[in-house]
Amino acid sequence: MEKNELIQIRKKLKKTQKELAAILGISLRTIRSYEQGNRPVPAHVERQLFFILSKLSIRHSSAKMCWDIKKCLDEQRKSCPAWEFRCGTLCWFINGTICECAHKENWQDKMSVCRKCEVLQSILDDSILINDEDA
């Protein structure tokens, strides 16, 4: 996650740096450091922010499950943690899913695929647009 995206998400959430730091369980100084670009935003912070945004999404409750969108076969579903835990709208949140992300070794690689995926995009489109102008 780039610093500008973090700033945009914070503004979408209508939170100050101090408020966002409290929500994420990190210091104000850390948030400032992320937003100034002095430190990279770690995977766990990105994950928390996207999770919060997904819960704010109007579409979250009516979103299609990833296995339906991706048309996964039964044998794929049975070996996928998103199916096992019945969290088909949060597949991007879980490592080891059986889609294009199956062999990604770290969060950054997985998210490079998930950011382009219609599952994550369908949830986040109405809560944040990565290039939204009103942020």
N, C-alpha and C positions, 0 to 999 in steps of 0.2 A: 504494500500500500504506500502510495506516495504522500508526501506531506499535504499537498493541495486537496487530495481526496479526504484525508482526515479532517481538515478544516471544513470542507464542504459537508461532511457527515455531521460534524458537531453543530454546524449552523442549521442543518435540516432538523436536527434533534432539538434545536433552540436551547442549547446549553452553553454555559460559559466554560472556559477551560477548567476552572475549579470544579464546577458541577460534573463535567465529564470525567475528570480525574477521580472524583469520589465514586461515580458509577462503576468505573473500570477497576477501582481499587489500586490506583497508582498515584504518584505525587503530582502536584501541579507543575512542579519543575520538569517532570518527565514529559507531561503533555506539551509544555512549552518547547522542550527540546525536540520532540517529534515534529511539531508545527514549524519550527525554525529550520528543520532539516538537519539538525546536528546529530540526531540518532535515527536509525531506521525504525519504522513502526513494526514491532514484532508480530509474529503470526497469531499469538494468543489475543492480542489487542484487536487485530483485524477481524478475527473470528468472533469476538464478543460484539464488535460494532455491527457486523453483518447480521448476527443473530438478533440483536435489538431491532435493527431495521426490518428484518423479516417478520418480526412480531407486530410491528407497526403497519405493515403492508395491508391494504384493504383486501388484496387478493389472497392473502395467506390462507384463510379458512376455506376458500373455494379453489385453491390451486390444485392442478393435476399432480398426481404422484409421478416421480421421475421414471419409474418402471413403465408407466403408461406412455409418457412422452417419448421415451427412448425405445419403446416396444421391445423390452427385454423378454427373452425366452424364459420359460420356467426354470431351466437349469441355471441360468444366469442369476435369476432372482434368489434362488436358494443359497447361493454362495455370496450374496451381497449384503453387507451390514445395513444398508439403508432399508432393504426389504425385511431383514431379520428383526430390526428394531422399529419397523413401521414408521419410518421418518422420511418418506419420499419427497417431502418438500424441503428437507434439510440435508439432502445427500451431499451437498457441497461442504457441510459442516463435519463430515465423517471421512476419515482416511480409509482407504481400502475398498472403495466402491468399485463395482464391476462395470464401468463405462469407460469413456476415454481416459479417465483418471486412474485406472487400475494399477498401472505400474509407475506411478509418480512416487518418488521417494521422499519428497518433502512438501510442506504446505505451499510454498511459493510455486512449485511446479504444478501442483494440483489446482491452485487458484488461477493459474494462467489458462487452464482449460475451463474451469468452472465459470470464470468471468464472461466467457463467450457462450456459455450454455443457456438454453432457453429456460431451464429449471430455475437457476438463480436469477436470471434476468426477469422472469415473470413475477417473482416475488419482490424484487427491488425496484422495478420500473416506476411504480407509483410512489415509492417512498424516497428514492434517490436516483437521480440520473447522473452518471459520472461526469458528464459535461454540462450539467444544469446551469443555466445562466443566473438564476435568482439566488444562488448561494452566496 
